[in-house]
């Protein structure tokens, strides 16, 4: 895919991935509606396969490959949700998913990738080592590199979450999505602006990783400056494919503090009884922060994922 | 209500409480189906108002009171989910909920009861003090005492969860429910055996609080012997109203270890991305334990509640 995806491309992507993905539910919660003073619609990609929206993009990309490309497998050097998503998508197509991971990656992430059938090659925990190791894998196998967000097939896949959301809730005024590398946000914006141009698209970002906010302000990609946030999925820089889409179609980027992210996550745990990862809580944090006036509006929120490390929590329970 | 509830009473209860309760969803999870080798249907009362099935029974009881009874309010000396449920049910009817709580009750439980409008009277942390304080409240106000489980109106209310489950999933072979005081289990058994006598009803109990198991074996109520389980909702003894129903209609009581309960809770958190309290995990723990052969069967599981204290978890996140 050489051009920015259109809504038609996103519809095709949806048809392509439909046999493999979950159509995730849209949940509502009276208690949270009352707190915010708006009608909130949570598109729950935490219930997606591998526990994150990333499976949509990975699936679309893997099933877009030609047979001859596919036969040589796929490779990535992300160690988060994209790695697990790519591993599972490759397994669904019956091809080899090679995942380059730093040797110091958390055990829980290594296990997840292995569980989904990923073939792991460990590297040093530096970007240089990740890239050279991936290059070596490609040289040896001919595998196709699948970038976690800076790829139009990925962007088209991520846009299918908003497609389902808007088809189910027809009168949305806003859609909020977190922004890291920008795959989810740019896909969401293309879908929403094509289907209903009046929907306002809000990118939600941690103040401690505000590179997208600064990039939009500067009119060019500004890489993150030593980002330190619990929303670890949002530390990445925008890419040259996601940035122009976001600049053109996203109405606003709103920043939230770490405290606001944690409070939002806790509200969602305690009131909705669902598990969301910190990156997902960033969008609800924007609403709690009152930095965006959505009073009485219909607000869609894309809950991006639910992969939380509960090791310490369960150790704590055990100790009682 | 002077006699054991029938399915007709449970249907009437359902009509009575329907305007106030959530019709909770029945969730499925491929990953957990594969692990157990059966088709699991989780009736998610963790999404019920106040985060637990207890709201059904409290609501049925409060709305069963005559106007003159109701005008004098209601009282209980439970400090858990029943207290919150009674407080909210009373607020829905516009009457006073008086809750007797030990002075050393966890702050999170005190806050929950206050949030739902409960009027708290603190007492010493002994059963004698709880009972005498409640008696005093009744003397002063004429409020009606609402027992958390040993009351036919409560039992009928709790039976409505199984009613919704069986109406939605018509071909269940088993229903599993946790057993503490027995309100949920006895209501579930009455409903299921009336609607489909072939459904096997399994009571699920921690080994460390195995009083129901021992009571059934002995043919009389055996009080718990210093129960020590993380499933703190299941420490109570059966009552003289719940015991005969359970003895007659429940097919089996299966015990699980603390380790199995924690493992089950973690599976549900990590695979289903929903929050369940330890008492709820006990039923899934029975399936993981392989102490019950349900291979290829359709198994309903009543997830009783989702009120978990996450204070330490979020403090841990904050410290990073």
Interface residues (C-beta under 8 A of the other chain):
Chain A: X25 X46 X47 X51 X230 X262 X265 X266 X269 X270 X273 X274 X275 X276 X278 X306 X308 X310 X312 X313 X314 X316 X317 X318 X320
Chain B: X25 X46 X47 X51 X230 X262 X265 X266 X269 X270 X272 X273 X274 X275 X276 X278 X306 X308 X310 X312 X313 X314 X316 X317 X318 X320
